Amino acid sequence: MLTKDLAHAKIIDFGISSVVIESAFSDDKKIITNEESIFGTYPYISPDLKRMSRLSKNQRDKFISIQFDFFPLGIIFYEMLMGEKPFKSTTESDPGIIDLPLKYDMMCISDINPDISVAIENIIFRCIASKESDLKFRYQSINQIIDDLKNYVDNKPKAAFAKLLKPKNERTLQLSNAFNVQEQKLREKFYEKHWFYWLVFCIAVVTVILIIILSCLHEL
């Protein structure tokens, strides 16, 4: 939520948050809230959470991580820039969408909008990295994300940001024909084709003309 002066953003809903206590003497963590089910809006749920739901209570305590927050942050970043989510589903109420980041990669943002820099794309990629081979790119703290954003704003991108962390030829796209105009046209429904609107227009014109003619004949 934003304050009335639009100067501050505030997080107000912690209804489905987990409370985690970390040990000062080891890496052990203990979850003191009740995570027996998966809650949330599916497109923003980290695939890690779905894997965690299959574990025992003791295993879950060790499995929970900050990635549960970083993943939706990356999805929101992508959505703010592109106007849509990186992974597609017929309905957002389908829990199967949680698995999509494990199978597919987000499309190269610069292919869609060349004005968006590689640095920003890498930040989003690191937030939502879910494939086993991509885990090494994940952020380990919120400060790392803030630092990268500051470097971008200050025009001081790191050397690693000079190119895509995951090249296009290594990505598996959910829509392999996304930039193939001919294939996209074949996927169009008949009512989405340009000739359909002209057909409707012509039928409407003919109908009006027939009504006028019939009205004139009736008066005669």
Backbone as a chain_set.jsonl record, in Angstrom:
{"seq": "MLTKDLAHAKIIDFGISSVVIESAFSDDKKIITNEESIFGTYPYISPDLKRMSRLSKNQRDKFISIQFDFFPLGIIFYEMLMGEKPFKSTTESDPGIIDLPLKYDMMCISDINPDISVAIENIIFRCIASKESDLKFRYQSINQIIDDLKNYVDNKPKAAFAKLLKPKNERTLQLSNAFNVQEQKLREKFYEKHWFYWLVFCIAVVTVILIIILSCLHEL", "coords": {"N": [[0.846, -1.188, 0.0], [0.349, 2.341, -0.57], [1.287, 5.37, 1.07], [-0.695, 8.35, 1.736], [0.615, 10.575, 0.704], [2.029, 9.437, -1.265], [4.66, 8.833, -0.897], [5.744, 6.753, 0.508], [5.979, 3.207, 0.584], [4.171, 0.518, 1.949], [4.126, -2.65, 3.485], [1.402, -4.575, 4.308], [0.035, -6.933, 4.676], [0.433, -9.855, 6.235], [-0.703, -12.29, 6.424], [-0.297, -14.945, 5.497], [2.269, -15.495, 6.069], [5.423, -17.011, 7.064], [6.804, -17.722, 10.228], [10.024, -17.756, 11.277], [12.542, -19.053, 13.289], [15.911, -18.638, 13.828], [18.858, -20.357, 14.78], [21.4, -19.146, 16.924], [23.736, -20.415, 17.121], [24.092, -22.311, 15.186], [23.253, -23.494, 11.851], [20.667, -24.217, 11.961], [17.098, -23.991, 11.599], [13.848, -23.103, 12.754], [10.464, -23.461, 12.154], [7.732, -21.793, 13.382], [5.158, -21.323, 12.729], [2.156, -22.656, 11.214], [2.542, -24.6, 8.581], [0.868, -26.407, 6.798], [-0.437, -26.537, 4.447], [-0.447, -25.227, 1.054], [-0.581, -21.827, 0.476], [-1.616, -18.851, -1.212], [-1.189, -16.8, -4.222], [-1.046, -18.505, -7.124], [0.723, -17.928, -9.492], [2.734, -16.445, -8.303], [4.005, -17.971, -6.488], [6.855, -19.511, -5.245], [8.526, -22.258, -6.792], [9.983, -23.723, -4.978], [8.463, -23.839, -2.681], [6.443, -25.613, -3.291], [7.859, -27.957, -3.563], [8.677, -28.18, -0.947], [6.308, -28.786, 0.347], [6.018, -31.461, 0.102], [7.63, -32.589, 1.92], [8.548, -33.835, 5.211], [7.599, -32.471, 8.461], [9.912, -31.877, 9.993], [11.86, -31.82, 7.989], [11.001, -29.647, 6.489], [11.567, -27.425, 8.064], [14.272, -27.055, 7.655], [14.328, -26.54, 5.029], [13.008, -24.215, 4.205], [13.438, -20.913, 2.819], [14.829, -17.659, 1.9], [14.246, -17.456, -0.724], [11.58, -17.845, -1.163], [10.485, -15.357, -0.94], [11.971, -13.847, -2.731], [11.415, -14.915, -5.271], [8.603, -14.217, -5.952], [9.043, -11.463, -5.954], [10.712, -11.111, -8.173], [8.924, -11.949, -10.192], [7.001, -9.947, -10.008], [8.581, -7.705, -10.683], [9.108, -8.342, -13.38], [6.505, -8.33, -14.401], [5.767, -5.676, -14.002], [7.378, -4.396, -15.855], [6.834, -5.668, -18.319], [4.121, -6.028, -18.523], [2.835, -8.417, -18.342], [2.923, -11.812, -17.069], [5.875, -13.919, -16.74], [5.489, -16.65, -17.127], [3.066, -18.714, -18.613], [-0.378, -19.622, -18.181], [-3.506, -21.31, -18.562], [-5.37, -20.606, -16.688], [-5.135, -18.732, -13.677], [-5.768, -20.035, -11.416], [-4.863, -22.531, -11.508], [-2.856, -24.843, -10.003], [-0.726, -25.997, -11.27], [0.845, -24.125, -12.507], [2.838, -23.437, -10.8], [4.888, -25.191, -11.193], [5.986, -24.517, -13.626], [8.303, -22.74, -13.814], [10.301, -24.549, -13.311], [10.506, -25.996, -15.571], [10.618, -24.286, -17.761], [12.167, -21.29, -19.161], [12.233, -17.721, -18.656], [11.377, -15.489, -21.316], [13.754, -13.698, -23.336], [14.011, -10.518, -22.304], [15.018, -8.302, -23.627], [14.62, -8.954, -26.264], [11.981, -8.475, -26.604], [11.567, -5.89, -25.663], [13.828, -3.692, -26.494], [14.719, -1.502, -25.075], [15.027, -2.123, -22.454], [17.521, -2.933, -20.231], [20.281, -5.316, -20.173], [21.237, -5.617, -17.608], [19.01, -5.203, -15.902], [17.419, -7.342, -16.739], [19.012, -9.472, -15.879], [18.849, -9.156, -13.11], [16.163, -9.752, -12.599], [16.146, -12.381, -13.534], [17.885, -13.622, -11.682], [16.35, -13.437, -9.411], [14.159, -15.139, -9.903], [15.245, -17.573, -10.536], [15.014, -21.007, -10.833], [15.457, -23.53, -11.909], [17.523, -26.444, -11.569], [20.091, -26.118, -12.596], [20.331, -23.399, -12.511], [20.383, -22.467, -9.948], [22.722, -21.549, -8.812], [22.883, -18.923, -9.497], [21.197, -17.51, -7.905], [20.11, -14.888, -5.679], [21.505, -14.245, -2.472], [20.85, -12.602, -0.428], [18.771, -9.797, 0.49], [20.151, -7.45, 0.349], [21.961, -7.816, -1.712], [20.328, -7.638, -3.958], [19.444, -4.996, -3.715], [21.894, -3.661, -3.952], [22.602, -4.276, -6.618], [20.516, -3.012, -7.983], [21.014, -0.371, -7.232], [23.525, -0.017, -8.4], [22.784, -0.128, -11.037], [21.076, 2.107, -11.284], [22.919, 4.115, -10.673], [24.444, 3.9, -12.834], [26.55, 2.079, -12.809], [27.113, -0.666, -13.622], [27.977, -4.047, -12.826], [30.702, -6.118, -14.006], [29.724, -8.627, -14.579], [27.234, -8.076, -15.477], [27.36, -7.296, -18.037], [26.598, -8.988, -20.003], [24.026, -11.428, -20.78], [23.251, -13.518, -18.057], [22.235, -16.007, -18.441], [22.422, -17.268, -21.503], [20.515, -16.809, -24.576], [20.425, -19.08, -26.207], [20.516, -21.138, -24.413], [18.164, -21.326, -23.171], [14.952, -22.685, -22.456], [12.003, -22.163, -23.902], [8.631, -21.53, -23.055], [6.771, -20.822, -24.965], [7.683, -21.597, -27.862], [7.319, -20.586, -30.374], [6.949, -17.911, -30.181], [7.875, -15.636, -31.504], [7.378, -16.203, -34.074], [5.622, -15.172, -36.59], [3.983, -16.315, -38.58], [3.261, -18.842, -37.517], [1.914, -18.003, -35.261], [-0.287, -16.79, -36.41], [-1.595, -19.01, -37.426], [-2.512, -20.083, -35.095], [-4.529, -18.439, -34.355], [-7.925, -17.814, -33.469], [-10.964, -18.067, -35.405], [-12.529, -15.785, -35.093], [-10.653, -13.942, -34.409], [-9.3, -13.233, -36.588], [-8.545, -10.863, -39.198], [-10.325, -10.687, -41.347], [-12.737, -11.477, -40.325], [-13.95, -9.348, -38.972], [-14.523, -7.63, -41.053], [-16.39, -9.195, -42.39], [-18.492, -9.292, -40.534], [-19.114, -6.579, -40.552], [-19.966, -6.204, -43.223], [-22.212, -7.888, -43.282], [-23.826, -6.537, -41.479], [-24.259, -4.117, -42.856], [-25.62, -5.024, -45.17], [-27.87, -6.069, -43.921], [-29.066, -3.745, -42.866], [-29.649, -2.404, -45.266], [-31.5, -4.186, -46.423], [-33.565, -4.0, -44.534], [-34.348, -1.35, -44.928], [-35.241, -1.467, -47.605], [-37.35, -3.322, -47.36], [-39.011, -1.854, -45.699], [-39.709, 0.278, -47.352], [-41.104, -1.078, -49.394], [-43.217, -2.036, -47.926], [-44.584, 0.321, -47.311], [-45.451, 1.009, -49.817]], "CA": [[0.0, 0.0, 0.0], [1.078, 3.605, -0.583], [0.764, 6.412, 1.953], [-1.465, 9.349, 0.994], [1.506, 11.468, -0.028], [2.68, 8.591, -2.288], [6.104, 8.865, -0.639], [6.191, 5.535, 1.184], [5.265, 1.957, 0.337], [4.095, -0.26, 3.188], [3.596, -4.011, 3.389], [0.443, -4.637, 5.409], [-0.64, -8.228, 4.792], [1.326, -10.959, 6.56], [-1.607, -13.354, 6.822], [0.17, -16.294, 5.164], [3.721, -15.509, 6.24], [6.007, -17.988, 7.97], [7.672, -17.185, 11.274], [11.182, -18.647, 11.35], [13.531, -18.736, 14.319], [17.218, -19.182, 13.478], [19.735, -20.584, 15.92], [22.594, -18.286, 16.938], [24.921, -21.272, 17.235], [24.176, -23.243, 14.062], [22.428, -23.105, 10.699], [19.334, -24.783, 12.142], [15.97, -23.07, 11.603], [12.62, -23.697, 13.241], [9.26, -22.747, 11.74], [6.782, -21.883, 14.484], [3.796, -21.209, 12.212], [1.631, -23.94, 10.746], [2.562, -24.724, 7.123], [0.378, -27.724, 6.398], [-0.975, -26.42, 3.092], [0.113, -24.142, 0.255], [-1.473, -20.695, 0.329], [-1.057, -17.779, -2.014], [-1.606, -16.701, -5.618], [-0.139, -19.489, -7.744], [1.827, -17.436, -10.348], [3.766, -15.777, -7.512], [4.53, -18.916, -5.505], [8.123, -20.131, -5.638], [8.488, -23.721, -6.903], [10.581, -24.295, -3.766], [7.407, -24.068, -1.692], [5.723, -26.833, -3.658], [8.728, -29.082, -3.2], [8.693, -28.271, 0.503], [5.056, -29.351, 0.832], [6.098, -32.925, 0.051], [8.559, -33.029, 2.947], [8.039, -33.951, 6.577], [7.692, -31.218, 9.218], [11.314, -31.633, 10.354], [12.596, -31.474, 6.777], [10.572, -28.323, 6.056], [12.256, -26.415, 8.856], [15.599, -26.836, 7.073], [14.193, -26.258, 3.599], [12.479, -22.872, 3.941], [14.516, -19.976, 2.512], [14.42, -16.332, 1.442], [13.811, -17.546, -2.111], [10.12, -17.765, -1.169], [10.158, -13.948, -1.123], [12.667, -13.31, -3.906], [10.746, -15.361, -6.495], [7.5, -13.317, -6.323], [9.587, -10.141, -6.237], [11.143, -11.144, -9.574], [7.739, -12.018, -11.051], [6.396, -8.613, -9.993], [9.459, -6.854, -11.498], [8.862, -8.679, -14.786], [5.144, -7.902, -14.752], [5.762, -4.211, -14.057], [8.068, -3.969, -17.082], [6.326, -6.271, -19.539], [2.657, -6.014, -18.572], [2.324, -9.785, -18.223], [3.807, -12.677, -16.284], [6.804, -14.651, -17.616], [5.035, -18.016, -17.377], [1.67, -18.649, -19.026], [-1.282, -20.694, -17.798], [-4.859, -21.018, -19.022], [-6.026, -19.954, -15.572], [-4.228, -18.515, -12.55], [-6.188, -20.887, -10.306], [-4.286, -23.851, -11.763], [-1.6, -24.966, -9.243], [0.339, -26.479, -12.151], [1.699, -23.013, -12.922], [3.971, -23.356, -9.871], [5.963, -26.039, -11.721], [6.483, -24.032, -14.921], [9.687, -22.231, -13.763], [11.231, -25.681, -13.265], [10.564, -26.563, -16.924], [10.854, -23.277, -18.785], [12.861, -20.05, -18.82], [11.553, -16.527, -19.145], [11.875, -15.035, -22.606], [14.72, -12.602, -23.243], [13.262, -9.265, -22.27], [15.553, -7.378, -24.641], [14.032, -9.315, -27.558], [10.638, -7.903, -26.635], [11.732, -4.444, -25.494], [15.276, -3.407, -26.513], [15.049, -0.4, -24.178], [15.296, -2.667, -21.125], [18.922, -3.346, -20.259], [20.689, -6.653, -19.74], [21.399, -5.572, -16.153], [17.695, -5.403, -15.296], [17.001, -8.716, -17.017], [19.769, -10.373, -15.002], [18.309, -9.027, -11.749], [14.921, -10.532, -12.577], [16.514, -13.79, -13.693], [18.448, -14.115, -10.433], [15.261, -13.531, -8.431], [13.225, -16.234, -10.154], [15.979, -18.784, -10.927], [14.43, -22.173, -10.165], [16.018, -24.776, -12.426], [18.679, -26.925, -10.811], [21.318, -25.553, -13.165], [20.329, -21.946, -12.333], [20.375, -22.119, -8.53], [23.971, -20.859, -8.48], [22.739, -17.5, -9.791], [20.243, -16.908, -6.974], [20.554, -13.934, -4.671], [21.598, -14.815, -1.135], [20.337, -11.629, 0.537], [18.089, -8.655, -0.12], [21.158, -6.415, 0.103], [22.542, -8.044, -3.043], [19.379, -7.085, -4.932], [19.492, -3.534, -3.581], [23.175, -3.203, -4.511], [22.545, -4.355, -8.081], [19.623, -1.961, -8.45], [21.728, 0.895, -7.058], [24.566, 0.048, -9.429], [22.13, 0.172, -12.31], [20.619, 3.496, -11.232], [24.107, 4.965, -10.686], [25.171, 3.597, -14.077], [27.782, 1.372, -12.466], [26.839, -2.109, -13.68], [29.118, -4.937, -12.635], [31.171, -6.773, -15.231], [28.857, -9.778, -14.842], [25.996, -7.6, -16.075], [27.616, -6.864, -19.407], [25.904, -9.917, -20.896], [23.024, -12.24, -20.101], [23.788, -14.605, -17.233], [21.82, -17.236, -19.132], [22.256, -16.9, -22.92], [19.255, -17.201, -25.218], [20.483, -20.438, -26.762], [20.443, -22.114, -23.33], [16.845, -21.218, -22.55], [13.827, -23.459, -22.972], [10.866, -21.258, -23.834], [7.309, -22.147, -22.99], [6.19, -20.568, -26.279], [8.837, -21.615, -28.762], [7.003, -19.866, -31.616], [6.45, -16.606, -29.755], [8.24, -14.611, -32.467], [7.08, -16.705, -35.409], [4.342, -14.549, -36.921], [3.152, -17.239, -39.347], [2.708, -19.834, -36.611], [0.951, -17.332, -34.396], [-1.509, -16.588, -37.198], [-2.282, -20.297, -37.509], [-3.11, -20.349, -33.791], [-5.624, -17.505, -34.138], [-9.303, -18.269, -33.631], [-11.532, -17.441, -36.597], [-13.038, -14.458, -34.762], [-9.53, -13.054, -34.183], [-8.719, -12.916, -37.897], [-8.98, -9.541, -39.643], [-11.456, -10.769, -42.276], [-13.969, -11.722, -39.578], [-14.564, -8.059, -38.665], [-15.101, -7.136, -42.308], [-17.574, -10.009, -42.666], [-19.548, -8.802, -39.648], [-19.484, -5.242, -41.036], [-20.734, -6.362, -44.469], [-23.52, -8.461, -42.932], [-24.596, -5.468, -40.842], [-24.655, -3.173, -43.907], [-26.64, -5.685, -45.984], [-29.08, -6.168, -43.098], [-29.681, -2.413, -42.833], [-30.206, -2.13, -46.598], [-32.7, -5.017, -46.578], [-34.611, -3.44, -43.686], [-34.842, -0.132, -45.611], [-36.006, -1.893, -48.796], [-38.612, -3.934, -46.911], [-39.853, -0.766, -45.167], [-40.232, 1.013, -48.503], [-42.102, -1.935, -50.052], [-44.391, -2.114, -47.066], [-45.306, 1.577, -47.44], [-46.103, 1.002, -51.123]], "C": [[0.889, 1.247, 0.0], [0.452, 4.577, 0.412], [0.111, 7.498, 1.097], [-0.583, 10.298, 0.196], [2.304, 10.745, -1.107], [4.196, 8.502, -2.096], [6.623, 7.554, -0.052], [5.312, 4.335, 0.803], [5.301, 1.119, 1.605], [3.502, -1.627, 2.903], [2.666, -4.216, 4.579], [-0.151, -6.024, 5.626], [0.376, -9.332, 5.019], [0.524, -12.201, 6.935], [-1.117, -14.761, 6.538], [1.686, -16.39, 5.281], [4.154, -16.61, 7.196], [6.878, -17.278, 8.994], [8.793, -18.184, 11.5], [12.133, -18.151, 12.433], [14.843, -19.416, 13.945], [18.077, -19.291, 14.729], [20.98, -19.698, 15.808], [23.871, -19.108, 16.919], [25.068, -22.258, 16.071], [23.314, -22.715, 12.925], [20.996, -23.621, 10.818], [18.277, -23.676, 12.179], [14.734, -23.807, 12.095], [11.44, -22.827, 12.817], [8.225, -22.897, 12.849], [5.348, -21.583, 14.047], [3.41, -22.526, 11.572], [1.561, -23.986, 9.228], [2.139, -26.129, 6.701], [-0.152, -27.712, 4.968], [-0.283, -25.274, 2.38], [-0.94, -23.051, 0.112], [-0.798, -19.654, -0.555], [-1.635, -17.769, -3.412], [-0.592, -17.466, -6.458], [0.977, -18.908, -8.618], [2.979, -16.816, -9.571], [4.4, -16.71, -6.474], [5.809, -19.566, -6.032], [7.958, -21.643, -5.743], [9.106, -24.419, -5.697], [9.508, -24.665, -2.748], [6.638, -25.341, -2.003], [6.563, -28.063, -3.333], [8.72, -29.286, -1.697], [7.445, -28.961, 1.04], [5.074, -30.878, 0.839], [7.006, -33.494, 1.137], [7.877, -33.163, 4.302], [8.236, -32.624, 7.302], [9.145, -30.896, 9.568], [12.135, -31.203, 9.145], [12.245, -30.06, 6.308], [11.325, -27.223, 6.786], [13.619, -26.071, 8.268], [15.502, -26.333, 5.628], [13.776, -24.816, 3.309], [13.621, -21.871, 3.75], [13.945, -18.639, 2.042], [13.975, -16.352, -0.016], [12.29, -17.467, -2.217], [9.657, -16.327, -1.347], [10.785, -13.38, -2.395], [11.966, -13.696, -5.206], [9.568, -14.45, -6.861], [7.962, -11.897, -6.609], [10.027, -10.064, -7.695], [9.973, -11.183, -10.536], [7.071, -10.644, -11.144], [7.236, -7.631, -10.807], [9.17, -7.067, -12.986], [7.509, -8.122, -15.236], [5.05, -6.382, -14.859], [6.36, -3.708, -15.369], [7.356, -4.434, -18.345], [4.803, -6.278, -19.645], [2.028, -7.385, -18.514], [3.33, -10.618, -17.443], [4.699, -13.495, -17.212], [6.363, -16.064, -17.955], [3.525, -18.012, -17.571], [0.887, -19.87, -18.552], [-2.678, -20.302, -18.254], [-5.666, -20.312, -17.939], [-5.064, -19.828, -14.394], [-4.626, -19.338, -11.333], [-5.665, -22.311, -10.465], [-2.949, -23.968, -11.013], [-0.434, -25.458, -10.09], [1.282, -25.384, -12.593], [2.923, -22.886, -12.018], [5.158, -24.145, -10.408], [6.621, -25.47, -12.976], [7.913, -23.482, -14.863], [10.732, -23.337, -13.66], [11.436, -26.287, -14.65], [11.018, -25.545, -17.96], [11.622, -22.074, -18.23], [12.022, -18.868, -19.293], [12.188, -16.121, -20.478], [12.875, -13.902, -22.39], [13.971, -11.282, -23.366], [13.727, -8.307, -23.364], [15.044, -7.711, -26.036], [12.657, -8.68, -27.723], [10.707, -6.385, -26.556], [13.221, -4.116, -25.394], [15.69, -2.28, -25.57], [15.363, -0.875, -22.766], [16.674, -3.319, -21.151], [19.127, -4.789, -19.799], [20.795, -6.709, -18.218], [20.079, -5.846, -15.444], [17.208, -6.828, -15.527], [17.726, -9.705, -16.114], [19.269, -10.327, -13.562], [17.041, -9.865, -11.62], [15.229, -12.021, -12.65], [17.041, -14.373, -12.386], [17.372, -14.269, -9.352], [14.415, -14.784, -8.641], [13.921, -17.542, -10.542], [15.489, -19.995, -10.135], [14.97, -23.506, -10.668], [17.274, -25.16, -11.647], [19.967, -26.287, -11.292], [21.433, -24.048, -12.934], [20.431, -21.515, -10.874], [21.619, -21.332, -8.118], [23.868, -19.351, -8.695], [21.86, -16.783, -8.766], [20.895, -15.886, -6.039], [20.54, -14.609, -3.305], [21.104, -13.848, -0.056], [19.653, -10.492, -0.209], [19.072, -7.54, -0.413], [21.821, -6.573, -1.26], [21.629, -7.466, -4.128], [19.439, -5.563, -4.91], [20.773, -2.981, -4.197], [23.144, -3.211, -6.037], [21.637, -3.276, -8.659], [20.291, -0.588, -8.334], [22.801, 1.066, -8.122], [23.972, 0.406, -10.78], [21.702, 1.64, -12.357], [21.8, 4.463, -11.322], [24.964, 4.75, -11.927], [26.529, 2.97, -13.794], [27.543, -0.14, -12.494], [28.107, -2.932, -13.508], [29.491, -5.598, -13.958], [30.267, -7.933, -15.611], [27.566, -9.375, -15.531], [26.179, -7.144, -17.515], [26.935, -7.77, -20.425], [24.918, -10.74, -20.075], [23.684, -13.352, -19.294], [23.405, -15.96, -17.813], [21.523, -16.878, -20.584], [20.948, -17.438, -23.51], [19.279, -18.638, -25.696], [20.449, -21.526, -25.693], [19.07, -22.13, -22.656], [15.822, -22.108, -23.25], [12.579, -22.612, -22.793], [9.552, -22.021, -23.835], [6.592, -21.993, -24.32], [7.322, -20.471, -27.28], [8.594, -20.809, -30.027], [6.543, -18.448, -31.331], [6.755, -15.511, -30.775], [8.041, -15.069, -33.907], [5.682, -16.235, -35.8], [3.424, -15.518, -37.647], [2.497, -18.278, -38.444], [1.673, -19.225, -35.688], [-0.367, -17.11, -35.129], [-2.305, -17.877, -37.305], [-3.007, -20.633, -36.213], [-4.314, -19.453, -33.516], [-6.976, -18.187, -34.303], [-9.905, -17.513, -34.809], [-12.021, -16.018, -36.3], [-11.922, -13.464, -34.445], [-8.901, -12.607, -35.498], [-9.335, -11.622, -38.431], [-10.203, -9.607, -40.548], [-12.783, -10.956, -41.553], [-14.697, -10.416, -39.296], [-15.192, -7.437, -39.919], [-16.364, -7.901, -42.665], [-18.758, -9.53, -41.826], [-20.051, -7.434, -40.127], [-20.367, -5.348, -42.278], [-22.13, -6.913, -44.182], [-24.416, -7.385, -42.32], [-25.12, -4.481, -41.883], [-25.773, -3.763, -44.753], [-27.965, -5.769, -45.225], [-29.818, -4.838, -43.046], [-30.344, -2.089, -44.157], [-31.494, -2.918, -46.816], [-33.866, -4.477, -45.758], [-35.228, -2.204, -44.34], [-35.717, -0.497, -46.797], [-37.36, -2.462, -48.397], [-39.564, -2.873, -46.369], [-40.493, 0.019, -46.296], [-41.319, 0.215, -49.213], [-43.39, -2.008, -49.241], [-45.241, -0.863, -47.174], [-46.027, 1.661, -48.77], [-47.33, 0.098, -51.104]], "O": [[2.016, 1.226, 0.494], [-0.767, 4.604, 0.578], [0.333, 7.562, -0.112], [-0.982, 10.774, -0.866], [3.143, 11.344, -1.781], [4.925, 8.141, -3.02], [7.822, 7.281, -0.113], [4.089, 4.435, 0.715], [6.338, 1.021, 2.26], [2.512, -1.756, 2.181], [3.079, -4.053, 5.727], [-0.778, -6.269, 6.657], [1.102, -9.708, 4.099], [1.008, -13.061, 7.671], [-1.478, -15.691, 7.259], [2.312, -17.256, 4.67], [3.374, -17.083, 8.023], [7.603, -16.341, 8.66], [8.542, -19.33, 11.873], [12.48, -16.971, 12.478], [14.884, -20.633, 13.765], [18.03, -18.437, 15.615], [21.537, -19.529, 14.724], [24.961, -18.57, 16.724], [26.073, -22.964, 15.988], [22.724, -21.639, 13.018], [20.202, -23.479, 9.888], [18.508, -22.587, 12.704], [14.595, -25.009, 11.871], [11.409, -21.625, 13.079], [7.877, -24.019, 13.217], [4.431, -21.584, 14.867], [4.248, -23.413, 11.406], [0.614, -23.463, 8.641], [2.972, -26.938, 6.293], [-0.297, -28.767, 4.351], [0.384, -24.45, 3.006], [-2.061, -23.316, -0.324], [0.428, -19.586, -0.635], [-2.464, -18.61, -3.76], [0.586, -17.11, -6.495], [2.113, -19.367, -8.496], [4.08, -16.672, -10.104], [5.235, -16.281, -5.677], [5.829, -20.105, -7.138], [7.322, -22.254, -4.884], [8.791, -25.576, -5.421], [9.622, -25.669, -2.044], [6.228, -26.064, -1.095], [6.04, -29.082, -2.884], [8.752, -30.42, -1.217], [7.503, -29.641, 2.065], [4.25, -31.512, 1.498], [7.145, -34.71, 1.27], [6.769, -32.666, 4.507], [8.957, -31.751, 6.818], [9.561, -29.744, 9.447], [12.999, -30.333, 9.25], [13.105, -29.353, 5.784], [11.679, -26.205, 6.191], [14.072, -24.931, 8.368], [16.456, -25.78, 5.08], [14.152, -24.259, 2.278], [14.646, -21.958, 4.426], [12.742, -18.505, 1.816], [13.392, -15.381, -0.499], [11.766, -17.064, -3.255], [8.559, -16.091, -1.85], [10.191, -12.529, -3.056], [11.922, -12.9, -6.144], [9.53, -13.947, -7.984], [7.348, -11.196, -7.413], [9.754, -9.077, -8.378], [10.007, -10.532, -11.581], [6.633, -10.229, -12.217], [6.686, -6.812, -11.544], [9.009, -6.113, -13.746], [7.39, -7.526, -16.306], [4.332, -5.861, -15.712], [5.9, -2.711, -15.926], [7.278, -3.696, -19.326], [4.253, -6.505, -20.723], [0.809, -7.509, -18.624], [4.452, -10.179, -17.188], [4.323, -13.743, -18.358], [6.805, -16.627, -18.957], [2.791, -17.391, -16.802], [1.401, -20.989, -18.521], [-3.005, -19.118, -18.328], [-6.548, -19.509, -18.242], [-4.264, -20.731, -14.148], [-3.914, -19.346, -10.329], [-5.981, -23.191, -9.664], [-1.999, -23.261, -11.352], [0.721, -25.351, -9.677], [2.404, -25.667, -13.013], [3.93, -22.299, -12.414], [6.307, -23.812, -10.117], [7.711, -25.905, -13.348], [8.684, -23.734, -15.789], [11.916, -23.096, -13.893], [12.41, -27.001, -14.885], [11.713, -25.886, -18.918], [11.716, -21.87, -17.019], [11.209, -18.993, -20.209], [13.366, -16.374, -20.73], [12.834, -13.225, -21.362], [13.378, -10.978, -24.401], [12.92, -7.589, -23.954], [15.035, -6.843, -26.909], [12.224, -8.387, -28.837], [10.004, -5.681, -27.281], [13.811, -4.249, -24.322], [16.877, -2.113, -25.291], [15.907, -0.116, -21.964], [16.951, -4.163, -22.003], [18.277, -5.386, -19.139], [20.478, -7.73, -17.608], [20.032, -6.629, -14.495], [16.649, -7.453, -14.625], [17.126, -10.669, -15.638], [19.267, -11.346, -12.872], [16.869, -10.598, -10.646], [14.646, -12.823, -11.92], [16.685, -15.493, -12.019], [17.479, -15.134, -8.483], [13.999, -15.422, -7.673], [13.246, -18.524, -10.848], [15.546, -20.001, -8.906], [14.946, -24.501, -9.944], [17.991, -24.299, -11.136], [20.838, -25.953, -10.488], [22.503, -23.473, -13.134], [20.552, -20.323, -10.591], [21.569, -20.539, -7.178], [24.663, -18.586, -8.147], [21.795, -15.553, -8.772], [22.061, -16.007, -5.666], [19.677, -15.437, -3.017], [20.956, -14.236, 1.102], [19.921, -10.255, -1.386], [18.853, -6.756, -1.336], [22.199, -5.586, -1.89], [22.105, -6.876, -5.098], [19.479, -4.919, -5.959], [20.748, -1.958, -4.882], [23.605, -2.265, -6.676], [21.944, -2.69, -9.697], [20.153, 0.254, -9.222], [22.971, 2.151, -8.679], [24.57, 1.142, -11.564], [21.937, 2.331, -13.349], [21.703, 5.507, -11.967], [26.046, 5.321, -12.067], [27.525, 3.285, -14.446], [27.753, -0.816, -11.487], [29.176, -2.554, -13.988], [28.7, -5.631, -14.9], [30.056, -8.208, -16.793], [26.875, -10.216, -16.105], [25.235, -6.657, -18.138], [26.719, -7.375, -21.57], [24.964, -10.749, -18.845], [24.571, -14.046, -19.791], [24.148, -16.934, -17.695], [20.499, -16.259, -20.875], [20.363, -18.395, -23.001], [18.274, -19.342, -25.604], [20.363, -22.709, -26.021], [18.849, -22.861, -21.69], [15.834, -22.257, -24.472], [12.144, -22.368, -21.667], [9.394, -23.025, -24.529], [5.891, -22.903, -24.765], [7.859, -19.389, -27.519], [9.545, -20.389, -30.687], [5.832, -17.847, -32.136], [5.985, -14.559, -30.905], [8.481, -14.404, -34.845], [4.682, -16.826, -35.391], [2.223, -15.555, -37.377], [1.309, -18.565, -38.588], [0.668, -19.86, -35.368], [-1.439, -17.23, -34.536], [-3.535, -17.857, -37.279], [-3.992, -21.372, -36.218], [-5.044, -19.678, -32.551], [-7.147, -19.037, -35.177], [-9.419, -16.443, -35.175], [-11.935, -15.143, -37.162], [-12.19, -12.281, -34.233], [-8.064, -11.704, -35.516], [-10.495, -11.318, -38.154], [-11.032, -8.698, -40.533], [-13.838, -10.632, -42.098], [-15.925, -10.366, -39.368], [-16.247, -6.805, -39.854], [-17.313, -7.317, -43.189], [-19.873, -9.379, -42.326], [-21.252, -7.163, -40.112], [-21.389, -4.67, -42.38], [-23.114, -6.459, -44.768], [-25.612, -7.325, -42.605], [-26.272, -4.055, -41.816], [-26.765, -3.088, -45.028], [-29.037, -5.571, -45.796], [-31.043, -4.796, -43.165], [-31.458, -1.565, -44.19], [-32.471, -2.379, -47.336], [-35.01, -4.488, -46.211], [-36.445, -2.017, -44.322], [-36.791, 0.073, -46.988], [-38.384, -2.143, -49.0], [-40.778, -2.972, -46.551], [-41.666, 0.387, -46.224], [-42.347, 0.775, -49.595], [-44.493, -2.036, -49.787], [-46.469, -0.941, -47.137], [-47.079, 2.293, -48.873], [-48.013, -0.037, -52.118]]}, "num_chains": 1, "name": "protein.A"}
